[in-house]
Amino acid sequence: MFDLLIRGARVIDGTGRPRFSSDIGINKGRIDTVGAVPADTPSSRTIDATGLIASPGFIDIHTHADIALMARPAHLP
């Protein structure tokens, strides 16, 4: 049983290998499975991601820390 099951996503995993089709199972807010999940596996919520791209495990490190480079030019190469 998954809290969330994402079916049929094209996965880009950040390793440099080509994208691949996969299911992604999530429990308690954490990725539990990346791979084929049997069709009869229950889940609280299922998303059909056919034709969509997923990047499981990536962390969004969006920040505006680059302003420090403009404020202190000595840090520039």
C-alpha positions as a Markdown table, in Angstrom:
| # | Residue | x | y | z |
|---|---|---|---|---|
| 1 | Met | 0.0 | 0.0 | 0.0 |
| 2 | Phe | 1.3 | 3.4 | -1.0 |
| 3 | Asp | 0.1 | 6.8 | 0.2 |
| 4 | Leu | 0.8 | 8.1 | -3.3 |
| 5 | Leu | 1.5 | 6.1 | -6.5 |
| 6 | Ile | 2.7 | 7.9 | -9.6 |
| 7 | Arg | 2.2 | 5.7 | -12.6 |
| 8 | Gly | 4.1 | 5.7 | -16.0 |
| 9 | Ala | 6.3 | 8.7 | -15.5 |
| 10 | Arg | 9.3 | 9.3 | -17.7 |
| 11 | Val | 12.0 | 9.5 | -15.0 |
| 12 | Ile | 15.1 | 11.6 | -15.2 |
| 13 | Asp | 17.2 | 10.5 | -12.2 |
| 14 | Gly | 20.2 | 12.8 | -12.4 |
| 15 | Thr | 22.7 | 10.1 | -13.1 |
| 16 | Gly | 23.2 | 11.0 | -16.7 |
| 17 | Arg | 21.6 | 7.8 | -18.1 |
| 18 | Pro | 18.7 | 8.2 | -20.5 |
| 19 | Arg | 15.2 | 8.8 | -19.1 |
| 20 | Phe | 13.1 | 5.7 | -18.5 |
| 21 | Ser | 9.5 | 4.9 | -17.8 |
| 22 | Ser | 8.7 | 4.0 | -14.2 |
| 23 | Asp | 6.3 | 4.1 | -11.4 |
| 24 | Ile | 7.1 | 5.9 | -8.2 |
| 25 | Gly | 5.6 | 4.9 | -4.8 |
| 26 | Ile | 5.6 | 7.3 | -1.9 |
| 27 | Asn | 4.9 | 6.5 | 1.8 |
| 28 | Lys | 4.9 | 9.0 | 4.6 |
| 29 | Gly | 6.3 | 11.8 | 2.4 |
| 30 | Arg | 9.3 | 9.7 | 1.2 |
| 31 | Ile | 10.0 | 7.9 | -2.0 |
| 32 | Asp | 9.7 | 4.2 | -1.2 |
| 33 | Thr | 9.9 | 2.7 | -4.7 |
| 34 | Val | 11.1 | 3.7 | -8.2 |
| 35 | Gly | 10.4 | 0.9 | -10.6 |
| 36 | Ala | 7.6 | -1.3 | -11.9 |
| 37 | Val | 4.8 | -1.6 | -9.3 |
| 38 | Pro | 2.2 | -4.4 | -9.9 |
| 39 | Ala | -1.1 | -3.1 | -11.3 |
| 40 | Asp | -3.1 | -4.4 | -8.3 |
| 41 | Thr | -1.0 | -2.5 | -5.7 |
| 42 | Pro | -3.3 | -0.4 | -3.6 |
| 43 | Ser | -2.7 | 3.3 | -2.9 |
| 44 | Ser | -4.5 | 6.2 | -1.2 |
| 45 | Arg | -4.0 | 8.3 | -4.3 |
| 46 | Thr | -2.8 | 7.5 | -7.8 |
| 47 | Ile | -1.6 | 9.9 | -10.4 |
| 48 | Asp | -1.3 | 8.9 | -14.1 |
| 49 | Ala | 1.9 | 10.6 | -15.2 |
| 50 | Thr | 1.9 | 9.1 | -18.7 |
| 51 | Gly | 3.7 | 11.5 | -21.0 |
| 52 | Leu | 5.0 | 13.6 | -18.0 |
| 53 | Ile | 8.5 | 13.8 | -16.6 |
| 54 | Ala | 9.4 | 13.1 | -12.9 |
| 55 | Ser | 12.7 | 13.7 | -11.2 |
| 56 | Pro | 12.4 | 11.8 | -7.9 |
| 57 | Gly | 14.9 | 12.7 | -5.2 |
| 58 | Phe | 15.9 | 16.1 | -6.5 |
| 59 | Ile | 16.0 | 18.8 | -3.9 |
| 60 | Asp | 15.0 | 22.3 | -5.0 |
| 61 | Ile | 17.9 | 24.5 | -3.7 |
| 62 | His | 16.4 | 27.7 | -5.1 |
| 63 | Thr | 18.1 | 30.5 | -3.3 |
| 64 | His | 19.1 | 34.1 | -3.9 |
| 65 | Ala | 22.5 | 33.8 | -2.5 |
| 66 | Asp | 24.0 | 34.9 | -5.8 |
| 67 | Ile | 23.4 | 38.5 | -4.7 |
| 68 | Ala | 26.5 | 38.0 | -2.5 |
| 69 | Leu | 28.6 | 37.8 | -5.7 |
| 70 | Met | 27.3 | 41.1 | -6.9 |
| 71 | Ala | 27.7 | 42.8 | -3.5 |
| 72 | Arg | 31.2 | 41.5 | -3.0 |
| 73 | Pro | 32.9 | 41.4 | -6.5 |
| 74 | Ala | 36.2 | 40.0 | -5.1 |
| 75 | His | 34.4 | 36.7 | -5.0 |
| 76 | Leu | 34.1 | 36.7 | -8.8 |
| 77 | Pro | 36.7 | 34.7 | -10.8 |
